[in-house]
């Protein structure tokens, strides 16, 4: 399936790109003692973990349904997104602690032109990865790709601040380096909480959005033979939803006729609404001479 192949390719590019950035950031950060660059290196290490989790989660989620998993393996996408967010929170804490101590103690570091060179290289690589993953997310609406895309975008902002810190250090202003490290940690933490919440909502079977539910009812209302709708329920299945509800039709119709109405409606909803994975409709009879509103 194209969706899962795209995620696999995006995660592979992310792993390779971030391994390269981790190596050069770690070397220059350790030599110069720049807290911002060291924090950026930690961020790249977290990106490698995120891309790796994306790869594994996507591989599991791409498996078709089987006897043990009747609705498929789609929720693996959200389980691994949650693992990514937890790792990001832990990383943010350690970076924040280290950067705060640097600001308090007034640490200085040795300026190097390589700090600026690495920032520029990072911006180029991350911009390319962001454009690529953001395009894929708009096409496939995959949370794992979204997590990676947001991470690449955040990295560009953080690297720009790191670049600014380098220029200030060149002019003898060192305190901003630790502040950038703190900002990076808070930014990472904020992104982690957002991804955690979105993953948690799906894993806790959050219902379908009001907008999508409205689309379903609009299709139902096109079928005048449906007299009433009750018991509307939805369950997340990976990045889509399984929905079910009960319709009331003319009790004078034959069993075949009433169920044929439901079957046609199920197929129409599944075809017209991208967010719906499967529609299940139960049919009940009703006397048409009663004034029953939908």
Secondary structure, DSSP 8 states (H G I E B T S, - for coil): -HHHHHHHHHHHHHHHHHHHHHHHHHHHHHHH--HHHHHHHHHHHHHHHHHHHHHHHHHHHTS---SS-TT-STTHHHHHHHHHHHHHHHHHHHHHHHHHHHHHHT------HHHHHHHHHHHHHHHHHHHHHHHHHHHH--HHHHHHHHHHHHHHHHHHHHHHHHHHHHTT--HHHHHHHHHHHHHHHHHHHHHHHHHHHHHTT----HHHHHHHHHHHHT-TT--EEEEEEEEEETTEEEEEEEEEEETTS-HHHHHHHHHHHHHHHHHH-TTEEEEEEEEEEE-TTS----
